[in-house]
Amino acid sequence: MKKNLVIFDCDGTLVNSEALYNTITSELLTEMGLVEYTPLRCIELFAGQSWGTIKTILHDKHGAQIPRDLVDRYIQIANSRIDQNLLAADGASEVLEALKPNHSICVASNGERGNVLKSLTGTGLMPYFDEDRVFTKIQVKHPKPAPDLFLFTIEKMGFAAEQSLIIEDSPVGVRAAVAAGIDVIGYTGCAHDQKRQAEMLKDAGAEYVTDQFIHILDHI
């Protein structure tokens, strides 16, 4: 069936932001004394996860009491660094430009909504999406890897799962797509270790994985 709707994750997919956001996460956790969470370790463990899930992981593993203002501080620091540190994924604008005339396109992200909108704006990608076509975890009960966000997205966009395709960079996002019954392409162009990331995405259920954004067009 033709894929009329293409759903993009934001961080690590459209926007090369995982390194920035996980560096901030590492800084905040180091302040708490959890010095083993280097930026690379945070990417390995937390890429694609919501902060609610991250806090649960830390509490279960360390019994850590997370400061109440931690997420607010994360959002504030991220907002102060986005403009100077983020770039769109190589080829993202070209793919969006090619898709927009004949496909519906939107974003579905586990990120904090304000950060997602600012990331898209700062990288020049926001003109491809109306704000009501940017969906984030705040709009559903359960974030990825639950299917809720993707099911909510296709309902609001007016398409069936069979008509939809998801582009994801994280195993968390791929598992959410599989749980929603929607075909998913894995993207590794922003990954630190592309070979390992590709293996993880395939294991999670991605039917095809590429490190070149432009190749996505060949599979739509």
C-alpha positions in Angstrom: 0.0 0.0 0.0 1.2 3.5 -0.8 2.6 5.4 2.2 0.6 8.6 2.2 1.8 9.7 5.7 5.5 9.9 6.7 6.1 10.5 10.5 9.6 11.7 11.5 11.1 11.5 14.9 12.9 14.7 15.8 16.1 14.2 18.0 18.7 12.1 16.3 16.5 11.9 13.1 15.6 15.3 11.7 17.9 17.1 14.0 21.4 16.1 15.1 20.7 16.7 18.7 21.3 13.5 20.7 24.9 14.5 21.5 23.8 17.9 22.9 20.9 16.6 24.9 22.8 13.7 26.4 25.7 15.9 27.3 23.3 18.1 29.3 21.8 14.9 30.9 25.4 13.8 31.8 26.2 17.1 33.4 23.0 17.1 35.5 23.5 13.5 36.6 27.2 14.2 37.5 26.0 17.0 39.7 24.0 14.3 41.6 27.1 12.2 42.0 26.2 9.7 39.2 29.6 10.3 37.5 29.4 7.0 35.5 26.8 8.6 33.2 29.2 10.1 30.6 27.6 11.7 27.5 28.3 8.5 25.5 26.8 6.3 28.2 23.7 8.5 28.3 23.3 8.1 24.6 23.6 4.4 24.8 21.1 4.1 27.6 18.7 7.0 27.2 18.4 7.8 23.5 14.8 8.2 22.6 13.6 7.9 26.2 11.4 10.4 27.9 12.6 12.0 31.1 9.8 10.2 33.0 11.4 6.9 31.9 14.9 8.1 32.6 14.0 9.0 36.1 12.4 5.6 36.7 15.5 3.9 35.4 17.8 5.9 37.7 15.5 5.3 40.7 15.3 1.6 40.1 19.0 1.2 39.6 20.4 3.6 42.2 17.5 4.4 44.5 18.3 8.0 43.3 16.0 10.7 44.5 15.7 13.0 41.5 15.5 16.7 42.3 12.1 18.2 41.5 13.6 20.9 39.3 15.8 18.6 37.3 13.7 18.4 34.1 13.0 22.2 34.3 16.8 22.8 34.5 17.3 20.4 31.6 14.8 22.3 29.5 16.3 25.7 30.4 19.9 24.6 29.6 18.9 23.0 26.4 17.0 26.1 25.3 20.1 28.2 26.0 22.3 25.9 23.8 20.0 24.9 20.9 20.7 27.9 18.7 24.5 27.6 18.8 24.8 23.8 18.7 22.2 22.2 16.5 22.1 21.3 12.8 19.5 19.6 10.7 20.5 16.0 9.8 22.3 16.0 6.5 19.8 15.7 3.7 16.7 16.2 5.9 15.5 19.4 4.2 15.9 17.9 0.8 13.8 14.8 1.7 11.1 17.0 3.3 11.1 19.2 0.2 10.7 16.2 -2.0 7.9 14.7 0.1 5.7 17.7 0.9 4.0 18.1 -2.5 2.5 14.5 -2.6 2.7 13.3 1.0 1.5 14.3 4.4 4.5 14.7 6.8 4.6 15.3 10.5 6.8 14.9 13.6 6.2 12.6 16.6 8.8 13.0 19.4 9.4 11.9 22.9 11.2 15.2 23.5 10.0 18.1 25.6 7.6 20.0 23.4 9.3 23.4 23.8 12.7 22.0 22.9 11.3 20.1 19.9 9.7 23.2 18.4 12.8 25.3 19.1 15.0 22.6 17.5 13.0 22.5 14.4 12.9 26.3 14.2 16.6 26.7 14.9 17.6 24.2 12.2 15.3 25.7 9.6 12.9 22.7 9.4 9.9 24.2 11.1 8.5 25.7 7.8 7.9 22.1 6.6 5.4 21.5 9.5 2.5 23.4 10.9 2.7 23.4 14.7 -0.4 21.2 14.9 1.6 18.6 12.9 4.3 18.3 15.6 3.2 15.7 18.1 5.0 15.1 21.4 4.7 12.9 24.5 2.8 15.4 26.5 -0.2 14.6 24.3 -0.5 11.0 25.3 -0.5 8.9 28.5 2.5 6.7 27.7 5.6 7.8 25.7 7.6 5.6 23.4 8.3 2.6 23.5 4.5 2.4 24.0 2.6 2.8 20.7 0.4 5.6 22.1 2.1 8.6 20.4 2.2 7.0 17.0 -1.4 5.8 17.2 -2.5 9.3 18.3 -0.5 10.8 15.5 -2.1 8.8 12.7 -5.5 9.3 14.2 -5.0 13.1 14.2 -3.5 13.1 10.7 -6.4 10.9 9.4 -4.5 7.9 8.1 -4.5 4.2 8.7 -1.4 2.4 10.0 -1.0 0.7 6.6 -0.8 4.0 4.9 1.9 5.3 7.2 5.7 5.1 7.6 7.9 6.1 10.5 11.5 7.3 10.4 13.3 6.6 13.7 16.9 6.7 15.0 16.4 4.8 18.3 15.4 1.3 19.3 12.8 2.8 21.6 11.1 4.5 18.7 11.3 1.5 16.5 9.7 -0.7 19.1 6.9 1.9 19.5 6.4 1.8 15.7 6.2 -2.0 15.7 3.8 -2.0 18.6 1.6 0.4 16.7 1.7 -1.8 13.6 3.3 0.8 11.4 6.3 0.2 9.1 9.5 1.8 10.2 12.8 2.8 8.6 15.8 3.1 10.9 18.2 6.1 10.4 21.7 6.1 11.8 23.2 9.2 10.2 23.4 11.1 13.5 24.6 8.1 15.6 28.0 7.9 17.3 28.5 4.3 16.4 26.5 3.8 13.2 27.2 0.0 12.8 26.1 -0.8 16.3 23.1 1.5 16.1 22.0 -0.2 12.8 22.2 -3.6 14.5 20.1 -2.4 17.4 17.5 -0.8 15.1 17.2 -4.1 13.1 16.9 -6.1 16.3 14.1 -3.8 17.4 12.2 -4.4 14.2 13.2 -1.8 11.6 12.7 -3.3 8.1 15.4 -1.1 6.5 18.2 0.9 8.0 20.2 3.7 6.3 22.8 6.2 7.3 21.9 8.5 4.3 18.7 10.5 4.7 18.2 10.8 1.0 17.9 7.0 0.6 14.7 7.2 2.6 13.0 8.4 -0.6 13.8 5.1 -2.3 11.6 3.2 0.2 8.5 5.4 0.3 
